[in-house]
Amino acid sequence: MLMQYHWPGNVRELENCVERAVLFCADRVIHSHHLPPTLQTGEQSGTVPSLSFEGAIQNYEKELIIDALKNSGGNMAKAARLLKTTERVISYSVKKLQINPKTYSR
């Protein structure tokens, strides 16, 4: 998104954008929702969603669970704690989204 934007304010605008994103970011990763609304439009960034709303939510859920499983070495109980939920919820989602936790074991 940063590379697609035309940056009419040049370096100063880019600097302000990054500073704002860092302030709004709670973890160590800057996501698109941390960026100003002018960068978030799909048409300007060339990222018009091709998924349905429900499909996008399932994708995001799957990414969160896979990331937690990677960080926990495939341990679903630890992944559940990382996501601040129960092992039962993670187990249900793993089955629903067809994720194999063993893939991420160390």
N, C-alpha and C positions, 0 to 999 in steps of 0.2 A: 504494500500500500504506500509506503514511504517513497519507493522508487517511481510509482505510477503518477504521483501527484506532481503538478506543474510548479509548485513553490514560487508564487509571485513575490513573496517577501524574501526569497533567497535564503541565505544561511541563518539570518536572525530568526526567520519564521520556523525553520527546521529546528534550531536550538530551543526555541520556546515550546515547540511541539514535543520534543524529547523530554524536556524538563517537566512539562505537565504530565506526560505519560508516567514518568518515574514517580511523581507525587501521588498519582492515582493508583499506581500498581501496589498491591498488597504483598505479592510474592516476588520472585526474582525473574518473572517473565512478563514482558509487555505484550498484551493482547490488543486486538483491534478496538475493543470497547474502551481502552485507555486513551486512544487517540482522539483528536478533535472531530466533531461531527462532519466537518468539511472533507475529511479523509475517509470517513466511514461510508459514504455513498457508493453503492455498487457500480453505478455507471462511471463515476470518475476513477475508481480504482480497478475497474475491469473484473470485479468479483461479484457479479450478479448471481445470487444463489440459484443453483440448479436443483436443490432438494426441496421437498415440502417442509413445512414447519416441523411436523412430527419426525421426518427423516433426519433433519438437522439436529433435533434434540437427541435422537437415538445415537447419532454419530458422536455428539459431544459426550453423552453418557459413556459410550464405548471407549472414547479416548481417555476420559477420566479414570475409568476402571483399569484399563491397560496400563496407564501411567502408574497408578497405585500398585498394581501387581508387579510391575518392573521394579519399583522402589522397595517392595516387600519380598522380593525373590520368589514370587508366585504364591506367597502365603495369604490366603483369603482373609484370615482373622486380622492380620497386620494391615492388609489393604483396607479393610473395613474401618479400622481405627484411624488410618490416614485420612479417610474420607468422612470421618466422624459419623458413621452409620453402623448398622449391625451386620454381622456376618450373614445373617439370613437374607437381608436386602441385597448384599453383594452376590450371594449364591444365586438368588432369583435372577438378577440382572445378567450374571455370567451365562446362565442357561438360556435366557431369552435372547441375548445378543450373540450366542454361540462363540464365547471366548473360552479358550483352553488355558487355564491358569498354569498348567505344567510347562507350557511354552516359556514362561517367564521365571521358572525356578532356576536357582543358581547352582 
